[in-house]
Every structure is written in structure tokens, then in C-alpha cells.
């Protein structure tokens, strides 16, 4: 019995340099396990331990997802095994293609009844891939999960809603997307990092997964988003009372 | 033909505008409370999936009803987003997030977490996730019909517990104070509440305050994946102004910042700013406003 956690290997766009034409120079941005995915790996590790299941990580993308840096970073966080689909054509893949490739890898592994994902990716931030994995598998997706209990095929998921929380019982296989604070991820120590080198990983060729690439969208133009111009009037009075009085006057005059 | 997926928020005016700009009057597939579906049926043709149970269970019915639409749209809110992604993958059609505009067969949106704007030509069926605050649908003529789902997933609500924290209509507030990591302790929010009372402002926050430390409910955080607001005044207190946050507040008429770091990016995106310790300025500002 295996539990799958899907994770992304990506750099933060805050560290990229964006040209006026919208092109991004990533040379100074370092890729890592995407911001919220260590939380997903931790939740999945804890769940797999309780269910006595094997934990398999799946990541798809450009060839660097299968590089030794990326593999060690993921395996040292508690995966038993990594399954990777690394292909140049997956660089910048959209949510539908990403979900379909991950779903195809899940089917290839076989016998999986739970896929856990993080909240959203650091680079795109669309919160969509948990849903596209589910859509491709024909499984339900439970977003905004604070906690996952039970066993694969019979889950109890605590979910954040607009007005509080609720508990859902999910029977059958499912995709669960956990919130950014569903767990406190453990920082891998030297033992975990050294151990990661001995854990297995497997690469699945994209061609063998039979995924049809969705088409029909062509980029016509792109540009860097420029913030709207603002007055940037700085109040520099050293004395807090004076500065506050100036700000209060500004608010009365302008708002 | 276009369809909009709706669960529990009828404020899809912005989504209707995108559908119309792409050339068709949208219909609605509603997979949530009947009351929401009925409300929308005053202005749009609504098919309500007649079933108990959460939207999570109803995805197979939504996928079946949206099988032939050229454009499938949803507002960028959690339950709707989950259905849209499932429809896109089940149909193997592209899904475009963060859509902000459309004209003819082109779609405008942002990518890289709000840093880059792109315009894309669409040829063939597509799913669109539309950004923006909830917006009422203008009155028109509509209709209501029920659909009995042929299949559902086995997802049931076992229990619910309401949040103790008050709900605030951020989108409707004309003044909003946003608090960030410059606030050192939860108890210090009292000082912000006093200022908010004086200004008549609602209190919102940056993401770490809602999700990292949980001092405010999740629906109060502003930014690219949180709430997007456009008040007359946005006062950022102890917020550095990372782009992921600013995307949520750029529509504000006036942006005012209080931050002790003169290099904080928020000072490049404010109308007025005070470089100072918020612990000194906030009480002084409350007092100064009271003196008027």
C-alpha cells in the first residue's frame, strides 16, 4: 500500500529578474522544494507512518527535477522513494498537463488510494494542480485540508471553510490538498541528508505515459506588471508625535 | 457556449463580464446551496445539481454538465477552483489561472504569482479561472432548472464547527488596515483595533499573520492567493510589501505605509509613508486622529 505526495521543484519568482517584456532570468534564483510542499511531505509522512504505508513522492518537470540536488532534497524530507517524470517539454507545463502527467505516474505505480499535495506552487501560485490530478484520475479532491486521518480509502479530512472548519468522510481514493500550515515540516538533519542518497528513485519516460498535451493557447504578448504610480510622499519627522500628526493631516486631506 | 461553475458565492459579476467579452452569454452550473442557484437564476440560466452533500462530492455531475462548453469559467475561490480544475483535466483542455480580462478570442491574465502579464489567443475549448473580488451580477432575465446527478463521489460532511472570529466584509470596506509581521505579538492587535475604530476601518493582514501564526482568520489575508480589495484607503502597518501581497491591494485609491525598514518595497508603492517604529506611530496616530 502506497501513499503518494506530489511536489514541485521550483524557484521563487521574487528571486528572478523580470525584464520589461515579461521574460524571466532565473540565473540567480535557486530552485528548491516549492514553498508549501515540505508541509505536504510532512503530512503525508505522518499519515503513511500511521497507516503503515510506503510514501512515494512524485515530481514532474524539466530535467532538473531528476537531478541529484532535487532528489536528495525531497528524499531527505521523509519519502521512501521518488518517482520522477523529467522532460524538457514539461518545463513551464500548465496545470492540466501537470495534473495529467502526475495522474499517469500514479496509475503506473498502481494500488495508490491517496495523493497529497501542498497548497500552491511558489512560482505560479494557481492552486490548481490538486484538482487537475483528481480530474485526470476520476477521484474527488479535498482542498484546504488542515488534517488527514483514517486510512487510504477511508479518510477523515478536516477542512478549512469560509466560516470555520468541517470534517469530511471520504470513501474511496482521493486527492487531498493541505493548507500551508497543516504541519510544521521537520528540517532534514545530516542523517536524513546522507540517508537520502541511499533511497531509491525511478524515472518514468514521458513518452511511455501516453499523455496527450492540451493545446489551443498561444501567447501573443507579455510584459512585466508595473505597479500603479503613487506619490511616495515620505513623512520623515523624527518625533513620533509629530510624524503621526503629519500623517493624520495627510489622511484628512487625501482620504 | 460558455458555462460558469458556482458553489457558494453568487458574486460572479466579474466572471460574467469575461464570458461576455469572449462572445457568449454564459449559463451557470450550480453545485452548492439551492438558495445561491435561485438567486442567480434571476439574471442567468442556472442548472442546479439537486443533491445534498458538499461540492466535493458533485464533481462527476459538474464534469458531465460542462462536457460540451467551449469556455468553462469560475471565480478564483476554493470550491469553484477545485471543480474547474477537475473539468479541465477530465476534458483534457487547458486551464488558465489569474484571468483579468478578455476580448474576442484573447484572454489577459497574470502569471509568475502576479509579476508578469500575458495576453493569449485561445483556439478551442478552454477553462478560465477569473481573478478579482466578488461582484454582483447585474439584473437580467434568467431561468432555473434542476439536474439529478447520475454519479457522485462518496464525500460526506460529518461535522462542522463555526469560527469564533467575526466575519468581515473586506471587499465592501472603504478603509482597510493591513497588519504584517512587524506586529510582534497577538496582544498588540488591540492597538490596531483602536486605530481601526478611529478610522472606521476593517482589519486585514498579510498571509503569515493568517496562516503562519493564525492571529486573524484566513479570509482576512490580502494578496494574490487571498483577498483582493480596492478600498478608498489601505493602511499597511508592518507589512514589507512583497509583490504577492501588493497584487491584492493595488486597486486601492490611497496606499499608506508604516514600516521601520526604509528599504521595504512598500515605500515604492505608497502614496504616503512613515519610516518609523509602528509601536510608536500607531498609538500616536490614534491620538492625533482623535484630536480632530
Interface residues (C-beta under 8 A of the other chain):
Chain A: X13 X14 X16 X18 X22 X24 X94 X95 X96 X99 X100 X103 X119 X120 X122 X123 X124 X125 X126 X127 X128 X129 X130 X131 X132 X133 X134 X135 X136 X138 X139 X140 X141 X142 X143 X144 X156 X160 X161 X162 X163 X164 X165 X166 X167 X168 X169 X170 X171 X172 X174 X179 X180 X181 X212 X214 X215 X216 X217 X218 X219 X220 X221 X222 X223 X224 X225 X227 X228 X230 X231 X232 X233 X234 X235 X236 X240 X241 X243 X244 X245 X247 X248 X250 X251 X252 X254 X255
Chain B: X8 X54 X56 X57 X59 X60 X63 X78 X79 X81 X82 X83 X84 X85 X86 X87 X88 X89 X90 X92 X93 X94 X95 X96 X97 X98 X106 X110 X111 X112 X113 X114 X115 X116 X117 X118 X119 X120 X121 X122 X123 X124 X125 X126 X127 X129 X153 X154 X155 X156 X157 X158 X159 X160 X161 X162 X163 X167 X175 X199 X207 X211 X212 X214 X218 X219 X224 X225 X232 X233 X242 X243 X244 X246 X250 X253 X254 X255 X256 X258 X267 X268 X269 X270 X271 X272 X273 X274 X275 X276 X277 X280 X281 X284 X285 X287 X288 X289 X291 X292
